[in-house]
Every structure is written in C-alpha cells, then in structure tokens.
Amino acid sequence: MSAAGALLDVRGLTVRFGGLVALDGVDVAVAEGETVGVIGPNGSGKTTLFNALTGLYAPAGGEIVFRGRRLAGLEAHAIARLGIARTFQASRLCLDLSVFDNILIGMHAGRRTGLVDFVVRRRRFLGEIRAALERASHLLALFNRDLPSRGFERVGQLPQIDRRRVEICRALAAAPTLLLLDEPSAGMNPEETAELMRDLRIVREEMPGLSVVIIEHDMFVIEGVSQRVVAFNYGRKIAEGSFAAVAAHGEVRAAYLGTEAVGA
Amino acid sequence: MPPLELLLQQALNGVMLGVMYALVAVGFTLFFGVLDVIHFAHGDIFMLGAFAGLTALVGLKAAGLGGSLLALPLTFAAAILVTGVVGVAAERVCVKPLAGTSPLMTLLATLSLGLVIRESVLIFYPRGADPKPFPQLLPQGGFEAGGVAIRYENLAILGIGLAAMVAVDRVIKGTKMGAAIRAVAQDPEAAQMMGVNLDRTVDATFFLGSGLAAVAGILSGLYYSEIHFIMGITGGVIGFSAAAIGGLGNVYGAIVGGLLFGVLQTTAAALIPRGSEFRDVVAFAVVMLFLVFKPSGIFGEKSVERV
C-alpha cells in the first residue's frame, strides 16, 4: 500500500540496546481504519516496535510519522495525546483501583476540570465526572453488558477476560486514532480467545475509522481480525501481505518451524 | 496501672502528636509512591515550614494584621507556598537528575540538602541558633470531660490536622491531579502512555507533600509554643518511621502509622515508670519490631528494598 496517505508511517526504524539491535531499519505503514497484524517469534522486535511508537524508547535511526507529524523527541504522554493508545502484553491495569478509576486514567488527557473546579465549581467538576462515567459504562457495555454494574469494584476481582476488556476500554477511553494491542490473547484459553476475537470485531464495527495494530502469537486471531500481516524476525521485517501470503512465506515458516524443517 | 483518666488523657495527647506526625509521613509516602525515593530532607522541609509560618506571622503583625481572623489562614498559605516551592526544587535538584543511579545517591543528595536547609536557617534566620517562641494564635482555655482535660487549642490543632488529611484524601481520590498521582504510583510507564505528564505529576506530588509538612510545622509551633532549627531531625525520623510502619507508598498507612506512633509515645509515658524519658525509646523499639517482623508495614505492598 502507498505510504503517502498513511495514518502511521514508520521508515527505517532502528532501535538499539547497547550492542543489540532490537529493530533494524523497519518500514511499516498503517492506513486509516486498517487492522494490521504483527507476528514473529519471541524477541523478534514486535513489542520493541510498540515501545518505540509510544515514546518509551528513543530510536537510534529512522523516523515515525503519525498523522503527518514526526514523533521524534516527543515524550510518551505527548504522543498519547496525539492519539496513540495501547495495551500491554502483561496487563498493566492498576489492580487496586476500581474499573472506573482505571478507565478515567485513560481519559486523563481529555479531562478539562482541575483543582479549582474541584473546590469551587463543583457542578462543572461533577458534570465532567458524570459524563466520563457514562462514556466508560458505554465502552464496557460494548463488550459485556454486566461490566458497567461492576464499575466500582476493584479490577483485581474481575476474571481475566474482563480485565483484558477493561484494558481495551482504558485505551479506547482516550478516543485514539491508532490502537496498539500487544498480544491481547496472552494467557487465555480457547473459549476466552474466541470471546476476545468477538470483542475485537465489535471494536471494528463501533469505531470504523480506528486503525489497529495487533501483536499476536495466536494465528487464528491474526487471521480472523487483520487485513494485512507483517512478520518480524531478529528485528527485521521479513514478510508483509495477506495472512495467507505471509503464512506461506518461506522465511516466516523457517522462523516459526526452524530452518531445518524448511530447508530439508 | 495508672488511672484510666490518665491513659485517656495520654491517648488524646498521642492522637494530637500523631496528627502532626501523620502529615509529615504522608509526604514521605507520596514521594516514595510516585518516584520510589525516600526524601530525607523532608524533615527539614517540615522545620522550614514552621519558620516560614513564624516569619509570615511576624510580617502580618508588623502589617497590623497579627490579631485578625485572616492571620492563621495567611500564615498557612505562605508556609505551604514556601515549602511547596522548595520541595519541588529539591526534587528537581536532588531526585530527578539522579534517577537511574543507585538509590544511595538520592539518599545522600537528600540528606545533604536537609543539612543545607538546616544550616541555612541557623545562619540566616535572625539568632537562628535559639529556639523561637511561636505566637499563640488559637483560643486558650479549655474544659474537662470525664477527668480528661481538653484544651481549645488542642482541639483546633486536631481539627486543622484532620481537615488537611481529608483535603489530601479528596484531592487524591477526586481530582485529575490525584488520578495522575495514583496512576504514576502504580505504573509510571503505563500512566505516561495514557497521556499523564510524568514531570508535572511528580512536581505536583512534591508540592502537595511539602505543603503538608508546612501545615505540620506550624501545628507543631502552635502546640509546643516554640520552634527550633533542629526540630526537623526528630520530626523527619518520626515521620519516616510512621510512613514505614503504615507501609511506604500507602497514604492511609502513613496516617495510621503517624497516629500509632503518637499514641505509643504518650501511653508509654503513662505506663512505664519514668516513661516520659523513655517514650522515644519505646516508640522506636516498636518501629524496629515492625521492620523485623512486617517490613512492608501495615498496609504496604512495596517492600522497603530501595534504601
């Protein structure tokens, strides 16, 4: 696809940790409304890509252009405010806080009332909180109609699948234009994974303009939700295209099955 | 066994002291919560708050406002502003630049800063070596209830201290800034990716914690009717102990720890022969027991492995 009209355009991205090259001149583009799957063995640079995109790592080379803007030098919170939201492979929810509190943190950048409103303009403050809770309830209900009623419970009390939903809601709460999902099916059984795929389709239907990049080990998830697949190995992009094409790619098969299996 | 009235009296006095300790402890625990640091100059920030309050009072008196109803709120506001700004400066000079180095470096830097603050008050405050009488602003007199003497002044100190704690609780639980502080305390990286500005949140935390120390400093001046440039040493150690007992990083733990420490001190004074001489020995012995048997504190999850 042409990179010119892309929402996200990553060119020649290189990330180094000391002598280790975690990402080596990677090009990835994502169009508006597109879902791109990212696959590759452990340590192939998938999460490093997310960490560089969200400003956690400073790239050693290349550039990231998001909505026509170069992200170099921006701090993580500034990048988040431009419209990139993410989830983490191991859930990074605040388990001690309530479901609503977690989602409110996702809305952080959008909150307008400050300390002054809290003290003297209570109506304004409460109005914002009410609107935020309504939005949070709406997002939760998309995935599970019972979740809004558990909004004041601690996240730690929810089952795994609902925690993942809260994490996705927290990311969506910021009203992002690009959603990065880092292995959402990690730690899930097949039934939960099937529910997750249904959830991701709901996201697609409810937010057709949202672009999604999803890292997954589960090939059913990748096949089921992505329109295009990018495969990584040793920090390099080794294949790109439809799921079928990438899955059939020799280097991808070698990376997953071992070179002997393919070379034999 | 001392009479019940004496015990009640001492428990009440303990709660009074405990409220002041708790206000200092909340600062320690907030700083540890957001940055995983122990800010050893915090005791001297507490002392600085007392001196800033005294200076404000002297200034107000010179302006003819010494006896007005505004004197007390203005004194608190001025002292909170001074310690808040110094607290944020301390974080930017002694804590942030050392992020990623050994925690011992932050320990050394904040200890040194405490010394600088203490010596500065000694040298630059007029006759800084002397204990300074602190004006009595609160209503004097009192009444007796069930054999326990209750002074209006003490009730006011208790009320102000509790009001400060409630205010902190509301700010942390209710406001956008509070949400940012809680998010950063749990996971700074994830918080940033939700759009939380880390630097600004850390500044806010240090302003808040240091401002509370100023409130404690003024209350201490009002309670003992005198302040001294070395008061931050004991004040800091007690505040830190209270935060550790409660569980570093937990605001409610710090409050409980502060109250517990105060009550331990005063009841020890009543229960043990020559107890008032041993009150610190008893209280710190309990701190040590906590460190041995429950190092993460009453409510703590993070262990005190950093320093």
Boltz contact constraints between the chains, C-beta under 6 A:
constraints:
  - contact:
      token1: [A, 54]
      token2: [B, 193]
      max_distance: 6.0
  - contact:
      token1: [A, 76]
      token2: [B, 192]
      max_distance: 6.0
  - contact:
      token1: [A, 76]
      token2: [B, 193]
      max_distance: 6.0
  - contact:
      token1: [A, 77]
      token2: [B, 192]
      max_distance: 6.0
  - contact:
      token1: [A, 77]
      token2: [B, 195]
      max_distance: 6.0
  - contact:
      token1: [A, 77]
      token2: [B, 196]
      max_distance: 6.0
  - contact:
      token1: [A, 77]
      token2: [B, 197]
      max_distance: 6.0
  - contact:
      token1: [A, 80]
      token2: [B, 193]
      max_distance: 6.0
  - contact:
      token1: [A, 80]
      token2: [B, 195]
      max_distance: 6.0
  - contact:
      token1: [A, 81]
      token2: [B, 195]
      max_distance: 6.0
  - contact:
      token1: [A, 86]
      token2: [B, 193]
      max_distance: 6.0
  - contact:
      token1: [A, 92]
      token2: [B, 187]
      max_distance: 6.0
  - contact:
      token1: [A, 92]
      token2: [B, 190]
      max_distance: 6.0
  - contact:
      token1: [A, 94]
      token2: [B, 186]
      max_distance: 6.0
  - contact:
      token1: [A, 104]
      token2: [B, 179]
      max_distance: 6.0
  - contact:
      token1: [A, 105]
      token2: [B, 179]
      max_distance: 6.0
  - contact:
      token1: [A, 105]
      token2: [B, 183]
      max_distance: 6.0
  - contact:
      token1: [A, 105]
      token2: [B, 194]
      max_distance: 6.0
  - contact:
      token1: [A, 106]
      token2: [B, 194]
      max_distance: 6.0
  - contact:
      token1: [A, 108]
      token2: [B, 194]
      max_distance: 6.0
  - contact:
      token1: [A, 108]
      token2: [B, 195]
      max_distance: 6.0
  - contact:
      token1: [A, 108]
      token2: [B, 196]
      max_distance: 6.0
  - contact:
      token1: [A, 109]
      token2: [B, 195]
      max_distance: 6.0
  - contact:
      token1: [A, 111]
      token2: [B, 176]
      max_distance: 6.0
  - contact:
      token1: [A, 114]
      token2: [B, 176]
      max_distance: 6.0
  - contact:
      token1: [A, 115]
      token2: [B, 175]
      max_distance: 6.0
  - contact:
      token1: [A, 118]
      token2: [B, 174]
      max_distance: 6.0
  - contact:
      token1: [A, 118]
      token2: [B, 175]
      max_distance: 6.0
